[in-house]
Amino acid sequence: MVRALFHILARSAGLARRGRAGVLLLVAACCLGLPVSAQNLLQRFDNMLTEKYNKGNIDTAYIVRPKTKWTAKARFNFSGANIVAEGDDSGQHFTSEMNADCKSTLSFSLGYLGISLSLSLNPAKLMGRYNDYELNINSYGKRIGWDIIYQEAHNFTGWYDHEGMGRLELTPGLLNVKTLNLNAFYALNNRRFSYPAAFSQSYIQRRSAGSFLLAASAMAQHATVNWDFITNLKMTNIGIGGGYGYNYVPSQGWLLHLSALPTFIVYSNTSISFAENSVPLHYHFPEVIITGRGAVVRQKGNHFFGFSMVYNFTNIGNRESLAVDNVKWRVRAFYGLRM
């Protein structure tokens, strides 16, 4: 009876050849009591999304779109940050290393033809155990992809070694850091190589393929150390470069991804201030921003699961005076269902 109802509704609206999703949308519209004009508008919108979603100049022997339109996904996210400073103070060598509190979140999303809504929860923050702030926004398209990562952290802990002095333990609250990382890439072999297959699962990689990648990166940071006197470190860096990514399909249903995007800093504006004195730090070649990504994806029918990681490394300065290394990383484990 249900199948007969679907068939009658589809024929009356001229939708028998437009797929079950369009019929379901029509049935939902009827159940909601929408007028015929609203039902037609809803169906046209669905057709437009479907056409846009499946449009693209791709080699289907290597990559394809999933056959279903709906995707539900659950993810566990784990991230952290690290800063290492090394240099010379009046002929005496010093080294310092500090680590921010690691962040863990749970997120749930529901997507339809590439458009998704998501909800994230941070259990540690809800219990008052995590007081930093972090925002991650990313988009991985067939040709172009990008990451935006912003973090405000004031719970760094670590140590400071100064020649001729003992090691000093650095307590939480001593260092406050605001960091913005931007990364973008363009895949040259986008007909056969798919970043989304590894990171958003909006494509499926059927055969192994790689691609050279054009890349641009930027990093801005403002660090404040509240010691005997307040010290401020401000930096803005922009880099361009390129790299390579590879999707390895060892057997049906498996995907292993690895990519590296080194960029050389072409613009650098860095200064450090002690109390009221500000000292600019001069550019020393090579200064770099490197973005590494990896993923393992397993597909079984309409189910998929795996993990992915993004690693950002920035190096500025010279260890004969002052060098600062920044590391920002994120690891995700996920499980999804296509419907």
C-alpha angles and dihedrals in degrees: 000000000000092000090049090052091050090049095049093047092047094050094046090055096039091245104121091111097041098077139254094284091063091049090050090052090051092049090049090050091051092048089052090052095241117168119251092257091055090047090053091048091051091050092048090051090051091049091050092051091047093051093047092046094053096038117104143105099255135146101242091200086071108026134017139173117252112263092231127073103210125068127183118191139180121197138186112207126197122180142166145170136221134191125194122186124187133171151107128294112191091325095317121111121231135184131188133182127187133178129200123223110276116246126218126186140171119220135185126193139181118200136187119194093335097317113107143175120208141187124204130196129192107200093190092053092048088054092046095249098115120054103167126096129230134173125191122187121171139166125190114191132175092263107010133037137171145182129211115191122177124178136179110191129172100159098080115147129186144102143284124214120194123182109256093018134084124254114282118211113223113219129209115279094033094097125043116187133183114190134180121190122188124184130173134174141183119211112217096195094048094144091069107016121066127192091184090059088066101036112024101017091223087129132038119225107217101176134023116272140155138200141199111241133210111213144190126187138182134186129186124181139174115191124183123193114196102201128128083321132009116267122193127198117190124181138170120184133176123189138183129194143107145246145173137269130194133194110201118197106190093175140348112300096019130101129178117187131190129168139163126198113187116184127186116226110247097172124040130171112173132157138167124206130197112197102311097343120096123195122189117222113224123229117259119193124261104039113157147188112205126189119192126185135185137173144174117202128184122191125194113175108305092342125090134176141164142109139272137194138200121198124190122190126181126183124187135165134018127286090225088068113005131332126179124196119193124194125187120176140173132188124193132192115194145180124194142179126205116211 
